[in-house]
Amino acid sequence: IQRGVAAAAAPVGRFFGGLDDLGDSRGRIDELERQNAELRRRLQEGELTASRAEQLRGLSLLAGQGQFPVVPATVTGVGPSLGFEWTVTVDAGSRDGVRPDQTVVAAEGLVGRVKRVTAGSAVIVLAIDPDSSAGVRIAGGGQLGVASGNGLGPLTFTPLDPQTQVKVGDRLVTGPYGGSTYAPGIPVGEVTAVSGDPGAPAREATVRPYVGFAALDLVGVVLASPRTDPRDRLLPTPAASPTPTAGTGVGGAPSPSGTP
């Protein structure tokens, strides 16, 4: 009987005796999970830092080529503000030299303009705001027009002269039309479609913006316009089409996209 009771009680004793070890194991698991979470956080921050460093290099290159000073700023919030739906808030303000109506750019091109400023922040009206429009010029020529915002959809380009020949692949930069508040020569986007028949009056074109507005992070506020219009100097280099191989006709050759 004694041996039977001992045999039956042994597993129970080992269970209660192992509770201390179980507590130690749980503590070690919690510590490992905490360390893994910290490593993931550091990795994400490292990737974000590398991404911003790349954006800053692109922004510096754009400003250097255009010969205008910029103040880098990070997007800290998304509108609406002051009745404008398509706005963002950045962490640069009047103490950094930011003033209303200044042009805002990203490494790829036009972002918008400053609407309101406080000491440490500014509200930016995006170029895609449905109530926003910019005077633009077709690169490589003097044809002027207006690029209007449509939210996250493509921009709409309307040439001033309805007989202007607009074609897919045309690239737009900010121009001198009207009282535009934008610095000249800033890349805007590329024509992807043209409505109406060739030569028809009041033709409109669909324009893909160079800037990805759904993922804005680092931008630059242009403190002063360049002394001379950079014209087409700031446009991205069009992607080269591959050399056609045997059996590949003209219709099979991809057209340059101009993607930066």
Backbone hydrogen bonds, N-H to C=O, Kabsch-Sander energy under -0.5 kcal/mol:
donor,donor_aa,acceptor,acceptor_aa,energy
5,V,1,I,-2.6
6,A,2,Q,-2.2
7,A,3,R,-2.2
8,A,4,G,-2.1
9,A,5,V,-2.2
10,A,6,A,-1.4
12,V,8,A,-0.5
13,G,9,A,-2.2
14,R,10,A,-2.4
15,F,11,P,-2.2
16,F,12,V,-2.3
17,G,13,G,-2.4
18,G,14,R,-1.4
19,L,16,F,-1.0
22,L,18,G,-2.4
23,G,19,L,-2.4
24,D,20,D,-2.0
25,S,21,D,-2.6
26,R,22,L,-2.6
27,G,23,G,-2.1
28,R,24,D,-2.3
29,I,25,S,-2.5
30,D,26,R,-2.5
31,E,27,G,-2.2
32,L,28,R,-2.3
33,E,29,I,-2.6
34,R,30,D,-2.3
35,Q,31,E,-2.4
36,N,32,L,-2.6
37,A,33,E,-2.4
38,E,34,R,-2.2
39,L,35,Q,-2.4
40,R,36,N,-2.5
41,R,37,A,-2.3
42,R,38,E,-2.5
43,L,39,L,-2.4
44,Q,40,R,-2.5
45,E,41,R,-2.4
46,G,42,R,-2.4
47,E,43,L,-2.3
48,L,44,Q,-2.3
49,T,45,E,-2.6
50,A,46,G,-2.2
51,S,47,E,-2.3
52,R,48,L,-2.6
53,A,49,T,-2.3
54,E,50,A,-1.9
55,Q,51,S,-2.1
56,L,52,R,-2.6
57,R,53,A,-2.0
58,G,54,E,-2.1
59,L,55,Q,-2.5
60,S,56,L,-2.5
61,L,57,R,-2.2
62,L,58,G,-2.3
63,A,59,L,-2.4
64,G,60,S,-2.4
65,Q,61,L,-2.5
66,G,62,L,-2.2
67,Q,63,A,-1.3
68,F,63,A,-1.6
71,V,221,V,-1.9
73,A,219,V,-2.7
75,V,217,D,-2.8
76,T,89,T,-3.2
77,G,89,T,-1.4
79,G,87,T,-3.5
81,S,84,F,-2.2
84,F,81,S,-2.5
85,E,83,G,-0.5
87,T,85,E,-1.4
88,V,124,I,-1.8
89,T,77,G,-2.6
90,V,122,A,-2.4
91,D,74,T,-1.5
94,S,118,T,-2.7
95,R,119,A,-1.6
96,D,93,G,-2.0
97,G,94,S,-1.6
98,V,93,G,-1.9
101,D,114,V,-2.9
102,Q,99,R,-1.4
104,V,112,G,-2.9
105,V,220,G,-2.9
106,A,109,G,-2.8
110,L,187,P,-2.9
111,V,104,V,-2.7
112,G,104,V,-1.9
113,R,125,V,-2.0
114,V,102,Q,-2.4
115,K,123,V,-3.3
116,R,123,V,-1.1
118,T,121,S,-2.9
122,A,90,V,-1.5
123,V,116,R,-2.9
124,I,88,V,-3.4
124,I,122,A,-0.5
125,V,113,R,-2.4
125,V,123,V,-0.5
126,L,86,W,-2.4
126,L,124,I,-0.6
127,A,111,V,-2.8
129,D,126,L,-1.8
132,S,129,D,-2.6
134,A,147,A,-2.1
136,V,145,G,-2.5
137,R,173,V,-2.7
138,I,143,Q,-2.3
139,A,171,R,-3.4
141,G,138,I,-1.5
145,G,136,V,-1.9
146,V,158,T,-2.2
147,A,134,A,-2.7
148,S,146,V,-0.6
148,S,156,T,-2.9
149,G,129,D,-0.7
149,G,132,S,-2.2
150,N,151,G,-0.6
151,G,128,I,-2.9
153,G,150,N,-1.5
155,L,207,V,-2.5
156,T,148,S,-2.2
157,F,205,A,-2.9
158,T,146,V,-2.5
158,T,156,T,-0.5
160,L,144,L,-2.2
161,D,144,L,-0.5
164,T,161,D,-2.4
166,V,164,T,-1.1
169,G,191,V,-2.5
170,D,167,K,-2.1
172,L,189,G,-2.9
173,V,137,R,-2.1
174,T,186,I,-2.0
175,G,135,G,-2.8
180,S,177,Y,-1.2
185,G,174,T,-2.5
186,I,183,A,-0.7
188,V,172,L,-2.8
189,G,172,L,-1.0
190,E,208,R,-2.2
191,V,170,D,-3.2
192,T,206,T,-3.0
193,A,206,T,-1.2
195,S,204,E,-2.9
200,A,197,D,-2.3
203,R,200,A,-0.5
205,A,157,F,-2.3
206,T,193,A,-2.9
207,V,155,L,-2.7
208,R,190,E,-3.0
210,Y,188,V,-1.8
213,F,211,V,-1.1
215,A,212,G,-1.6
216,L,213,F,-0.8
219,V,73,A,-2.9
219,V,217,D,-0.5
220,G,105,V,-3.1
221,V,71,V,-2.3
222,V,103,T,-3.2
222,V,220,G,-0.6
223,L,69,P,-2.2
223,L,221,V,-0.7
224,A,69,P,-0.7
233,R,230,P,-2.4
235,L,232,D,-1.2
248,T,245,T,-2.2
249,G,247,G,-0.7
252,G,249,G,-0.8
253,A,250,V,-1.4
